[in-house]
Each structure stands twice: as structure tokens, then as C-alpha cells.
Amino acid sequence: MPPAGKRALVQPHASLGRMLSVVRRNGDEMTKSAAITLAAILTAACGTAVAGDIHTELYGEGAVEGGAKPLYWDIYTADAGTGRSLIFLHGGGCRRGSRTNAGLVDLAVRLAQDGITVLSPDYRLLQDDPKPGPDALAMMAKAATDIWLPRILASGSGEEEAQTILQGRITACAAAAEDALAAWRTLRARAVELGLDPDRIALGGSSAGAFAALVAAYELATDDERPAAVVSLWGAAPGLPFTHGGPPLWSLHGADDRIVTLAAAEKTANRARRANVVAVLRVQQEAGHGWSEVDLYKTATDDKTHYQSLLDFLKR
């Protein structure tokens, strides 16, 4: 499959892959965010979305101090629809990041070209002063403390300051998990309208986005609203109990990740398996954390790229 960015820019009803073809990795023609804006404007001007379009919609709102924050997502409509879809949350430690992250956009374009509709949502961040509910807060504290507290203390923070920082991150990521589940519920309700299979909606993300997706899918979701599958790119939740079992999990991690360690990812996968969750963990040697350090398009020992493995998983 040719990589995104190799086709010519054409008319407004053209495929998203072609719409973003002017985007080059060195940024000498158009930034990815500018291309996304252009595509959204063209889609709005043309009315109803067609295969290959990208457009932005409001999908919900989240409670914040003093009110509510509107939440939007970008929809990458599959060129050749299979009915399958993936809600994918960006990373950034629940403190920063955007649904227009270049690596995320590239992955969404490729998946759309290969028949998977991708929805990339906003979620509440720490700076929004989010107000998640008690269930999400309690579960996030259980899932996150073992990852974050040692890192916060290692940065030189004293015990009291570390606890304050930790609580802020737990609060923000609990809100992100709530928003991930809200996005899933919205898509489930609108699936038929969008030409999607309501029973083929996967949920995932990268780094903190993966963390939020894991908590949402395996603990916050009720038994009748589980996603079809869960995807984690360099994310982990070693404290997650997987109380209710749940959908299959596909993970990719760098062996030398110093932000979310491989040991944390292995513990997450092992806990999932003990709860009878099918868990695939792919490891890239000599790789760290994030889109610039882990190569989804690198061929692994099974003679597949990580991307092809992910695509097979989503289409199973």
C-alpha cells in the first residue's frame, strides 16, 4: 500500500488520502493541520460526507469548573467501507496534545484508505480544570499511581508536591476516560446513520490516550457497551484489574521506552490474559516512546509490519 502523501490533490469529493497528498514529511507544501482544516472546509461546503472525506463534528461535552467544555472529533471516512471503525485518542499526558497530531493523522489516513473509519476526538485536559465523576477518579487512581508516582518523585518533587501533581494527572486522565466512553456511546448511537456496524467499534489511543481508552473499555463501560476491540500504542495500565474481562487487546511498545516502560505494558497484558482477555503485545526493539521513536511500518520478526498486524486485528 502506498504511504499517505503520494497522491495528487483533486476535487472536494475526492478521497481523504488524496486530499492530504500535498502533506510531505518535511512540511514544505502544507502542514497536516492546515490540510485537515482545508478538508473540513471543503466537506462543509459540499454537504453530506462521502467515502474518503474528513470532517469535524461536535460529539459531546465534558464537565469543567464553571460549566462544560464542547468536545469535537475528526471523522476520517473509509475509502471502501467495511463497517468497522476505530475511535483513537491522542497522547500528551492528559496535559497537552491534539487530535491533529501528525503521527495520528498519518495513521488515520492509512486506516481510512484500508477500510477502517477513524474518529479522532478531543477530550478534557488538565488545563481545562475537568470535573470527572467519582467512579472514574477511583479507577484511574488504581490504574495510574504505580506508573506516575515514581516518575514524579524521581523528577525531584517532594512527597507533598508529588501527591498534588499526581492528583492533577489522575483527575485529568479520569476525565479523558469518561470522554472516551462518551465518544464510544455517541458513535454507537449514530453508527447506522454513518454506515458503520455498531458492533464493530474499536477504542484505542496512544500513550495517555491509550491509558484513557483502557480504563474506559475495561472498567467504566458496562457489560452491554464494550467496544469490539482495544488498541494501545505505547500505553499501559498495570494497575488495571480487568474485573469484568472484556474485548481483545492489541498493543505496540518500544523495548527502550523510558516514559511508559515495557515492564508496565507486559504487566498490563498479563493481567488482561489472567482475566481471559485475548492480549497481543508487539515489541519493537531499540525503540522508545511515541510516533517519532516507534515505527508502525517496520517489519517485525513475523514478517509483518506492525501496521499490517493492527489492520488484521481490526478486520478480524
C-alpha positions in Angstrom: 0.0 0.0 0.0 1.5 3.4 -0.9 2.1 5.6 2.1 -0.1 8.6 2.7 1.1 11.7 0.9 1.8 10.1 -2.5 -1.3 11.1 -4.4 -2.4 14.3 -6.2 -4.7 16.9 -4.7 -8.1 16.7 -6.5 -11.7 17.9 -6.2 -13.6 18.3 -2.8 -15.3 15.0 -3.1 -12.0 13.1 -3.5 -10.7 10.6 -1.0 -9.1 11.8 2.2 -5.8 10.1 1.2 -5.7 12.3 -2.0 -6.9 15.3 0.0 -3.9 15.1 2.2 -1.5 14.2 -0.6 0.2 17.6 -0.5 1.4 16.9 3.0 5.0 16.0 2.9 7.1 14.8 5.9 9.4 17.8 5.6 6.4 20.2 5.6 7.4 22.1 2.5 3.9 22.2 1.0 1.3 22.2 3.7 1.2 21.2 7.3 -1.1 18.4 8.3 -3.2 20.6 10.5 -3.6 23.0 7.6 -4.7 20.1 5.3 -7.2 19.0 8.0 -8.6 22.5 8.1 -8.8 22.6 4.3 -10.5 19.2 4.1 -13.0 20.2 6.8 -13.9 23.5 5.0 -14.3 21.6 1.7 -16.5 19.0 3.3 -18.7 21.6 4.9 -19.1 23.4 1.6 -20.1 20.2 -0.2 -22.7 19.0 2.3 -23.0 15.3 3.0 -19.8 13.4 3.6 -18.7 10.8 1.2 -16.2 8.0 1.3 -12.7 9.4 1.9 -13.9 12.7 3.4 -12.7 14.2 6.7 -15.0 16.4 8.6 -15.2 17.8 12.1 -18.3 17.5 14.4 -19.4 18.1 17.9 -19.8 14.8 19.7 -20.5 15.9 23.3 -19.4 18.0 26.2 -17.5 17.4 29.4 -17.9 18.9 32.9 -15.3 21.5 33.8 -15.0 24.1 36.6 -17.8 26.6 36.0 -19.6 24.8 33.1 -18.9 22.4 30.3 -16.4 22.1 27.5 -17.6 21.3 24.0 -15.9 18.2 22.5 -15.2 17.7 18.8 -13.9 14.8 16.8 -12.5 14.5 13.3 -14.1 11.7 11.2 -11.9 10.0 8.6 -14.4 8.2 6.4 -13.1 4.9 4.9 -12.5 4.9 1.2 -14.1 1.4 0.9 -16.2 1.0 3.9 -16.1 -2.3 5.8 -18.4 -1.1 8.6 -15.5 -1.2 11.0 -14.4 1.9 12.9 -11.8 3.0 15.5 -12.1 5.8 18.0 -8.5 6.8 18.6 -7.4 9.3 21.4 -4.2 11.4 21.1 -1.5 11.3 23.7 0.1 14.0 25.7 0.0 13.0 29.4 -3.6 14.3 29.7 -2.0 17.7 29.8 -1.4 18.6 26.2 -1.7 17.1 22.7 -4.2 17.4 19.9 -6.4 15.3 17.6 -4.3 16.8 14.7 -1.0 15.2 15.9 0.9 14.4 12.7 1.5 10.7 13.6 -2.1 10.2 14.4 -3.3 11.9 11.2 -0.9 9.7 9.2 -2.3 6.5 10.8 -5.9 7.7 10.4 -5.4 8.4 6.7 -3.8 4.9 6.1 -6.6 3.1 8.0 -9.3 5.0 6.1 -7.6 4.0 2.9 -7.7 0.4 4.1 -11.4 0.4 5.0 -11.4 1.5 8.7 -13.3 4.7 9.5 -11.3 6.6 12.2 -12.7 9.1 14.7 -10.2 11.2 16.5 -11.8 13.0 19.4 -10.9 15.9 21.7 -11.0 15.2 25.4 -10.7 17.3 28.5 -7.1 18.1 29.6 -5.6 19.3 32.9 -5.7 22.9 31.8 -9.5 22.7 31.4 -9.9 22.1 35.1 -12.1 19.0 34.4 -14.6 17.6 36.9 -14.8 13.8 36.4 -17.1 11.6 38.4 -16.0 9.6 41.5 -16.1 6.2 39.7 -13.6 7.4 37.0 -11.4 9.0 39.7 -11.2 5.9 41.8 -10.5 3.6 38.9 -7.9 6.0 37.4 -6.1 6.2 40.8 -5.9 2.4 40.9 -4.7 2.1 37.4 -2.2 5.0 37.3 -0.5 5.5 40.6 2.1 2.8 40.1 3.2 4.4 36.8 3.2 8.1 37.6 4.2 8.5 41.3 7.7 7.0 40.9 8.4 9.3 37.9 7.1 12.4 39.7 9.3 11.6 42.7 12.3 10.9 40.5 11.9 14.4 39.0 12.8 15.9 42.3 9.4 16.7 43.7 8.9 16.3 47.4 6.3 13.9 48.7 3.6 16.6 49.3 4.2 18.3 45.9 4.3 14.8 44.2 0.9 13.9 45.6 -0.6 17.2 44.3 0.9 16.6 40.8 -0.3 13.0 40.9 -3.9 14.0 41.8 -4.0 16.5 39.0 -2.9 13.9 36.5 -5.4 11.3 37.9 -8.2 13.9 37.6 -7.3 14.8 34.0 -7.0 11.3 32.8 -10.2 10.2 34.6 -11.9 12.9 32.6 -10.2 11.6 29.4 -11.5 8.1 30.1 -15.1 9.5 30.6 -14.8 11.3 27.3 -13.5 8.2 25.6 -16.6 6.3 26.7 -18.8 9.2 25.8 -17.3 9.2 22.3 -18.0 5.4 22.0 -21.6 5.9 23.1 -22.2 8.7 20.6 -20.8 6.6 17.8 -22.7 3.6 18.8 -25.9 5.6 18.7 -25.0 7.1 15.3 -23.4 4.1 13.7 -26.2 3.1 11.3 -26.6 6.7 10.2 -22.8 6.8 9.4 -22.9 3.4 7.6 -21.0 1.7 10.4 -21.5 -1.5 12.3 -22.4 -0.7 15.9 -20.9 -4.0 17.0 -17.6 -3.3 15.2 -16.4 -0.1 17.0 -12.9 -0.3 18.5 -11.5 2.1 21.0 -7.8 3.0 21.4 -5.2 5.6 21.6 -1.5 6.5 22.0 0.3 7.0 25.4 -2.1 8.8 27.7 -4.9 8.3 25.1 -4.3 4.6 25.3 -4.4 4.7 29.0 -7.8 6.5 29.0 -9.1 4.0 26.4 -8.0 1.0 28.6 -9.8 2.4 31.7 -12.9 3.3 29.7 -13.1 0.0 27.9 -12.4 -2.4 30.7 -13.7 -0.7 33.8 -16.0 2.2 33.1 -18.0 0.6 30.3 -20.9 -1.6 31.3 -21.2 -5.2 30.0 -23.5 -4.2 27.2 -21.4 -1.3 25.9 -18.0 -2.9 25.5 -16.0 -1.8 22.4 -15.3 -4.6 19.8 -11.6 -4.3 20.5 -9.0 -2.1 22.2 -5.8 -0.6 20.7 -2.8 0.7 22.8 0.2 2.4 21.2 2.9 2.8 23.9 0.4 2.9 26.6 -0.2 0.7 29.7 -2.3 0.4 32.8 -0.5 -2.1 35.0 -2.9 -1.4 38.0 -6.0 -2.1 35.9 -7.8 -5.0 37.5 -9.7 -6.2 34.3 -12.5 -7.1 36.7 -15.1 -8.0 34.0 -12.8 -9.4 31.3 -13.6 -7.7 28.1 -12.7 -7.3 24.4 -9.4 -8.3 22.8 -6.4 -6.0 23.2 -3.7 -5.2 20.7 -0.6 -3.3 22.0 2.6 -2.0 20.5 5.5 -0.9 22.7 9.1 0.2 22.4 11.6 -2.0 24.2 13.5 1.0 25.4 10.5 3.2 26.4 11.5 5.3 29.4 8.2 7.1 29.8 5.9 4.1 30.0 8.1 1.1 30.5 7.9 -2.2 28.6 7.5 -3.9 32.0 4.3 -1.8 32.6 3.0 -2.9 29.2 3.9 -6.6 29.9 2.1 -6.4 33.3 -1.0 -4.9 31.6 -1.1 -7.7 29.0 -0.5 -10.4 31.6 -3.3 -9.1 33.9 -5.6 -9.0 30.9 -4.8 -12.6 30.0 -5.5 -13.7 33.5 -8.9 -12.2 33.1 -9.4 -14.2 29.9 -8.8 -11.2 27.7 -7.0 -12.0 24.4 -4.0 -9.7 24.6 -1.4 -9.2 21.8 1.7 -7.3 22.7 4.1 -6.4 19.9 7.5 -5.1 20.9 9.9 -3.1 18.7 13.5 -3.5 19.8 15.7 -0.4 20.1 12.6 1.9 20.2 11.4 4.3 22.7 8.1 6.2 23.2 5.9 8.0 20.7 5.3 8.4 17.0 8.9 9.5 16.3 10.5 6.6 18.1 8.2 3.6 17.3 7.8 2.8 13.6 4.4 1.2 12.9 5.5 0.5 9.3 8.6 -1.5 10.3 8.6 -5.2 9.5 8.8 -7.4 12.7 10.0 -10.9 13.3 6.7 -12.4 12.0 7.4 -10.7 8.6 4.5 -8.3 9.1 4.7 -4.6 9.7 3.1 -3.5 13.0 0.6 -1.6 10.9 -0.4 -4.7 9.0 -0.8 -6.6 12.3 -3.0 -3.8 13.6 -5.1 -3.7 10.4 -5.6 -7.5 10.5 -6.7 -7.2 14.2 -9.2 -4.5 13.4 -10.6 -6.5 10.5 -10.7 -9.9 12.2 
